[in-house]
Amino acid sequence: MRSDERRWILLRVFYGGYRSFHVLFEQYELRVVAFTEKYDVDRKDLELPPDELLSLFDSHALLALRNNNLKSLREISHQVFRTEGARPDPFDNHVTNIYHEVSILKEEEWTLREQAGSEDPKEYERYYREVNFYYPKRLKHVRNLYGRARKRLEKLLPAMGRNTIVVRSAYLFGEKLFAGVYGHGLDDFYEYLYPEGGALTGYSVAGDSFLEGGFGAEAAEAYDRAIVAARRLHERVAKEHGKSCDDARALDAQRKSLEKRRDKALVLA
């Protein structure tokens, strides 16, 4: 498997899992709030009976996250970052810790279900107290680990900005992949992938890559989005500094260049 292919798989699996976990976490929070309102207590004082405690967790989603997404993420992260003679990147350490923490969460939830039918009420009560206290803390710890992993990955993104598979795949699948992670989806992702050019550079690079590969329709569409980004940025710069400033003129020239490349791509479409 090529290195740029590994990097795209890493991005796809990480962001997919990040989004899935946060959906799971938000559902958990909503259920906790519902129970605090039901019993009219602060969440730190909330003590739920077994059936209601278990209802907080989507055990199937948690199991799928661990066995599918996180297992794949850990494997591809090791392949990318654990090269011979090099220290593992912090991102890889975060991913490993996420996998272990989610595994513990799943085991605690499974054991609580088993203990619910225990003939020893004292043993069950002891375990219930542990789960009732540690489960929400561990869940928040996983959320924090995902946040650290994302921040570290965002620092690594610029080095991937010229990998062909990353460039094309991010453009083709990014709108869906980054929705729910970044407020403006792919545009925001490009701010990390191309910190000096953002969305304008992202769409331009994608257009150039598709044009070079002979994919006229895809190239033309990417150029159109780059042209929109150039116009938007030109309007902002011109409003702040005037249309005759160097930056405004450079953006206008860049837009015209993009339009010529777009027209070239349309011939291939």
Backbone torsions as a table, in degrees:
resi	resn	phi	psi	omega
1	MET	NA	131.8	-179.5
2	ARG	-68.5	153.2	-176.5
3	SER	-63.3	-38.7	-179.6
4	ASP	-70.5	-28.3	175.1
5	GLU	-67.7	-40.9	177.1
6	ARG	-60.7	-41.9	-178.5
7	ARG	-65.2	-39.0	177.6
8	TRP	-66.9	-41.7	177.8
9	ILE	-60.1	-41.2	177.5
10	LEU	-58.2	-47.6	-180.0
11	LEU	-63.9	-45.6	-177.8
12	ARG	-61.9	-45.6	-177.1
13	VAL	-72.0	-40.5	-179.3
14	PHE	-64.2	-51.8	-175.9
15	TYR	-67.6	-32.6	175.7
16	GLY	-64.8	-43.8	178.4
17	GLY	-69.2	-38.1	177.9
18	TYR	-57.9	-46.9	-180.0
19	ARG	-65.6	-43.5	-178.7
20	SER	-62.7	-42.4	180.0
21	PHE	-64.2	-42.1	-177.3
22	HIS	-69.4	-29.6	171.7
23	VAL	-63.8	-45.7	178.8
24	LEU	-60.5	-44.2	-179.0
25	PHE	-65.0	-42.6	179.5
26	GLU	-64.0	-38.1	177.0
27	GLN	-64.1	-41.3	177.1
28	TYR	-59.6	-46.4	-178.7
29	GLU	-62.6	-40.9	179.4
30	LEU	-63.6	-38.9	179.4
31	ARG	-69.1	-37.7	176.9
32	VAL	-62.2	-45.4	179.7
33	VAL	-61.1	-40.0	179.4
34	ALA	-61.8	-39.7	179.9
35	PHE	-73.3	-34.3	176.6
36	THR	-64.9	-35.2	177.4
37	GLU	-73.0	-37.3	-180.0
38	LYS	-63.2	-43.2	-176.2
39	TYR	-99.2	-2.3	176.9
40	ASP	54.5	51.9	177.7
41	VAL	-135.3	159.2	172.9
42	ASP	-69.6	150.5	-175.0
43	ARG	-62.6	-29.4	179.3
44	LYS	-69.3	-17.9	178.6
45	ASP	-103.4	5.2	-176.3
46	LEU	-74.6	123.1	174.8
47	GLU	-127.9	118.0	-173.7
48	LEU	-106.7	147.7	172.3
49	PRO	-68.0	162.0	-172.7
50	PRO	-50.8	-46.7	-176.0
51	ASP	-65.3	-37.0	179.6
52	GLU	-75.5	-35.3	176.2
53	LEU	-61.1	-45.4	-179.6
54	LEU	-67.4	-27.0	-178.9
55	SER	-72.0	-11.7	178.5
56	LEU	-69.8	-24.8	-169.0
57	PHE	-111.5	137.0	172.2
58	ASP	-91.1	91.0	-173.7
59	SER	-63.3	-34.4	179.8
60	HIS	-67.9	-41.9	178.7
61	ALA	-66.5	-38.3	179.4
62	LEU	-65.8	-42.1	178.8
63	LEU	-65.8	-41.7	179.4
64	ALA	-65.0	-38.9	178.7
65	LEU	-61.3	-44.0	-178.6
66	ARG	-71.4	-51.4	-171.3
67	ASN	-75.7	-26.8	-178.3
68	ASN	-104.1	-71.5	-172.9
69	ASN	-65.4	-54.3	-173.2
70	LEU	-69.2	-33.2	176.4
71	LYS	-63.2	-45.8	178.6
72	SER	-65.5	-40.9	-179.2
73	LEU	-63.6	-44.2	179.6
74	ARG	-61.5	-42.4	-178.8
75	GLU	-65.5	-46.9	-177.7
76	ILE	-71.3	-32.0	177.4
77	SER	-65.2	-41.3	176.8
78	HIS	-61.5	-40.4	-179.0
79	GLN	-65.5	-37.4	-177.0
80	VAL	-78.9	-41.0	-168.4
81	PHE	-108.0	-18.1	-178.9
82	ARG	-98.7	64.2	177.6
83	THR	-79.9	154.6	-175.5
84	GLU	-62.0	130.0	177.3
85	GLY	83.6	-3.4	-178.8
86	ALA	-111.3	148.1	176.1
87	ARG	-73.9	141.3	178.4
88	PRO	-59.1	140.6	177.3
89	ASP	-70.3	148.7	177.2
90	PRO	-53.2	-32.6	178.1
91	PHE	-58.3	-44.2	-179.7
92	ASP	-63.4	-38.3	177.2
93	ASN	-64.5	-41.3	178.5
94	HIS	-61.9	-43.7	-179.6
95	VAL	-61.9	-43.6	178.8
96	THR	-61.2	-42.6	179.7
97	ASN	-66.4	-38.1	177.2
98	ILE	-60.6	-45.8	-179.5
99	TYR	-58.7	-46.2	-178.6
100	HIS	-65.9	-41.7	-178.6
101	GLU	-66.2	-41.8	178.0
102	VAL	-66.7	-35.2	176.4
103	SER	-62.0	-41.9	178.8
104	ILE	-65.9	-41.5	177.4
105	LEU	-57.7	-45.6	-178.4
106	LYS	-65.2	-40.3	179.1
107	GLU	-66.2	-38.1	178.6
108	GLU	-65.1	-42.9	179.9
109	GLU	-64.2	-42.4	179.2
110	TRP	-64.1	-43.5	-178.8
111	THR	-65.8	-38.0	178.3
112	LEU	-62.0	-39.7	177.8
113	ARG	-63.5	-39.7	179.0
114	GLU	-67.5	-41.4	-177.0
115	GLN	-71.5	-20.1	-178.8
116	ALA	-59.4	-26.9	179.3
117	GLY	-100.8	14.8	-177.8
118	SER	-66.1	144.4	177.5
119	GLU	-81.7	-10.3	179.1
120	ASP	-103.5	96.8	-176.6
121	PRO	-62.1	-30.7	179.4
122	LYS	-67.4	-40.5	178.8
123	GLU	-64.3	-42.3	179.0
124	TYR	-65.2	-43.7	-178.5
125	GLU	-61.1	-39.5	178.3
126	ARG	-62.6	-46.4	-178.2
127	TYR	-69.2	-37.4	179.4
128	TYR	-60.4	-43.7	179.9
129	ARG	-61.7	-40.1	179.3
130	GLU	-62.6	-46.8	-178.3
131	VAL	-67.3	-42.3	-178.5
132	ASN	-60.5	-29.7	-178.1
133	PHE	-91.7	-46.8	-171.8
134	TYR	-84.7	-27.2	-176.4
135	TYR	-60.2	-51.8	179.1
136	PRO	-62.9	-33.9	178.5
137	LYS	-67.4	-40.4	-179.7
138	ARG	-69.6	-36.9	178.4
139	LEU	-62.4	-42.6	177.9
140	LYS	-68.4	-32.3	176.5
141	HIS	-64.1	-41.3	177.1
142	VAL	-62.3	-42.1	177.8
143	ARG	-59.2	-42.3	179.4
144	ASN	-66.4	-38.9	177.6
145	LEU	-63.3	-41.5	176.4
146	TYR	-61.0	-39.6	179.0
147	GLY	-63.6	-42.2	178.9
148	ARG	-66.3	-40.9	179.4
149	ALA	-62.9	-41.9	179.9
150	ARG	-64.2	-43.6	179.8
151	LYS	-62.7	-40.7	178.7
152	ARG	-66.8	-41.4	-179.9
153	LEU	-63.4	-38.6	179.9
154	GLU	-63.1	-29.5	175.7
155	LYS	-73.7	-24.8	-179.2
156	LEU	-87.6	-15.7	-173.1
157	LEU	-59.7	-41.7	-176.8
158	PRO	-55.0	-30.8	179.2
159	ALA	-69.4	-14.7	-179.4
160	MET	-99.0	-0.3	-169.7
161	GLY	-69.9	-8.7	178.3
162	ARG	-117.5	5.6	176.2
163	ASN	-74.6	123.4	-172.4
164	THR	-56.0	-47.0	-177.8
165	ILE	-65.3	-40.3	178.1
166	VAL	-64.0	-46.0	-178.1
167	VAL	-59.0	-50.8	-175.4
168	ARG	-73.5	-41.6	-177.1
169	SER	-68.4	-40.1	178.5
170	ALA	-60.4	-40.6	178.9
171	TYR	-67.0	-45.3	-174.5
172	LEU	-72.3	-36.0	-172.5
173	PHE	-117.3	-1.8	-172.6
174	GLY	-67.2	-34.3	-178.2
175	GLU	-56.6	-44.3	-179.9
176	LYS	-77.4	-41.6	-174.7
177	LEU	-65.0	-39.5	-173.9
178	PHE	-95.2	-4.6	175.5
179	ALA	-65.3	133.4	-178.0
180	GLY	88.4	-10.1	175.5
181	VAL	-105.3	-48.9	177.4
182	TYR	-115.0	142.1	-176.7
183	GLY	-58.6	-36.8	179.5
184	HIS	-112.7	27.7	171.5
185	GLY	54.1	-124.6	-174.8
186	LEU	-61.6	-38.7	179.4
187	ASP	-57.4	-43.7	179.5
188	ASP	-69.1	-38.0	176.9
189	PHE	-59.0	-40.4	179.0
190	TYR	-63.1	-26.1	177.5
191	GLU	-64.0	-29.4	177.3
192	TYR	-88.7	-36.8	-179.0
193	LEU	-70.3	-36.1	179.8
194	TYR	-130.2	75.6	-172.6
195	PRO	-60.7	-21.6	-179.2
196	GLU	-93.4	-8.9	-177.8
197	GLY	-136.5	-18.4	176.3
198	GLY	60.5	-141.6	-174.6
199	ALA	-62.9	-36.7	179.4
200	LEU	-59.4	-46.5	177.9
201	THR	-67.6	-40.5	-178.2
202	GLY	-58.8	-49.9	-179.6
203	TYR	-69.7	-34.0	178.2
204	SER	-66.1	-45.9	179.1
205	VAL	-62.9	-41.1	178.0
206	ALA	-62.5	-44.4	178.3
207	GLY	-60.2	-44.7	178.8
208	ASP	-61.5	-40.8	-178.9
209	SER	-65.5	-44.7	178.9
210	PHE	-65.6	-40.0	179.9
211	LEU	-64.0	-42.8	178.5
212	GLU	-62.3	-33.8	-180.0
213	GLY	-84.1	-2.8	178.7
214	GLY	84.9	14.7	179.6
215	PHE	-95.2	83.0	-172.3
216	GLY	-62.8	-45.7	-177.2
217	ALA	-63.1	-45.8	179.5
218	GLU	-64.6	-40.7	179.1
219	ALA	-63.2	-45.7	-179.0
220	ALA	-61.0	-41.0	179.3
221	GLU	-65.0	-43.2	179.4
222	ALA	-64.4	-41.5	178.0
223	TYR	-63.2	-39.0	177.7
224	ASP	-58.6	-41.5	-179.8
225	ARG	-70.3	-34.7	176.4
226	ALA	-66.6	-38.9	179.0
227	ILE	-63.3	-41.9	177.0
228	VAL	-61.6	-43.2	179.4
229	ALA	-64.1	-39.8	179.0
230	ALA	-64.8	-42.7	179.1
231	ARG	-63.6	-43.1	-179.4
232	ARG	-62.7	-43.5	-179.4
233	LEU	-68.9	-38.2	178.2
234	HIS	-62.0	-42.9	179.3
235	GLU	-60.9	-41.6	-179.2
236	ARG	-67.5	-44.5	-179.5
237	VAL	-66.3	-42.8	-179.7
238	ALA	-63.7	-37.1	179.3
239	LYS	-66.6	-36.0	-176.5
240	GLU	-84.1	-36.5	-171.5
241	HIS	-125.5	-5.0	-179.4
242	GLY	97.2	149.7	-175.6
243	LYS	-68.5	-19.8	-176.2
244	SER	-90.8	-1.0	-179.5
245	CYS	-69.9	158.6	-175.5
246	ASP	-59.6	-42.2	-178.3
247	ASP	-64.7	-40.4	179.9
248	ALA	-65.7	-42.1	178.7
249	ARG	-65.1	-39.3	179.3
250	ALA	-65.1	-38.7	178.4
251	LEU	-68.2	-36.8	178.2
252	ASP	-65.9	-39.8	177.7
253	ALA	-66.9	-37.8	178.5
254	GLN	-65.4	-39.7	178.2
255	ARG	-61.8	-43.8	180.0
256	LYS	-63.6	-38.5	176.9
257	SER	-64.3	-40.7	178.6
258	LEU	-64.4	-38.4	179.4
259	GLU	-64.6	-37.8	177.3
260	LYS	-66.3	-41.8	179.0
261	ARG	-68.8	-34.6	176.0
262	ARG	-62.1	-43.5	179.7
263	ASP	-64.5	-37.0	176.5
264	LYS	-63.9	-40.5	-179.5
265	ALA	-67.5	-35.7	-179.4
266	LEU	-62.8	-28.6	177.9
267	VAL	-65.1	-32.8	-179.5
268	LEU	-82.8	-21.2	-173.1
269	ALA	-66.3	NA	NA
